[in-house]
Amino acid sequence: MRKLALLLLLPLAACATPRQSCERAALYDLRVLDTLIRESEQTIARGYGYRREPYERTRFDFCYGSRFGRSPAMGFTFCDYPDVGIREVPVAVDLDAERRNLAELKAKRSEAARRAARALSACDARYPASGTVTGKQ
C-alpha cells in the first residue's frame, strides 16, 4: 500500500519549480543536522539509545495462479512471503560522548546554516520571485 501511494505521488514530485528544487537542495544538510541533533537530545534525555536491527518474519497472503510453476495449485491459494522489518533495540550509550557529539553537531549546524543562507540567496538570484522566467511581463 505504501509503495502504491509513493508511486501515485511521484508525478507530483516532478511539479516542483526549479526554485523550489534549488531551495530544497540548499536546506538538505541543515535538515539532516536538525534531525541528528534532535535524536541526540532525545538519547541524552532518555539515558539510553536505540540500535536499528533488521528481522525477518513470514507474511501470509492470498495468491492466484500456480506457485513455482506447479499447475495443480491453480486458483486462490495461501502463499507465504519473507518480510523484513526493522526494530529498535535499546542499548547503553556513553552519555559524555553523546554530549560531545551533540556539541559538535550544533557547531556544524551553525556553519551549515551560514552555507544554507548563501545558497538560498544564490537561489533567489538565479530564480527571481517575479513569476516570469525572462523578466518580461
Summary of the structure (lengths in Angstrom):
residues: 137
radius of gyration: 24.4
end to end distance: 45.1
largest distance: 70.4
contacts: 284
relative contact order: 0.17
helix: 55%
strand: 23%
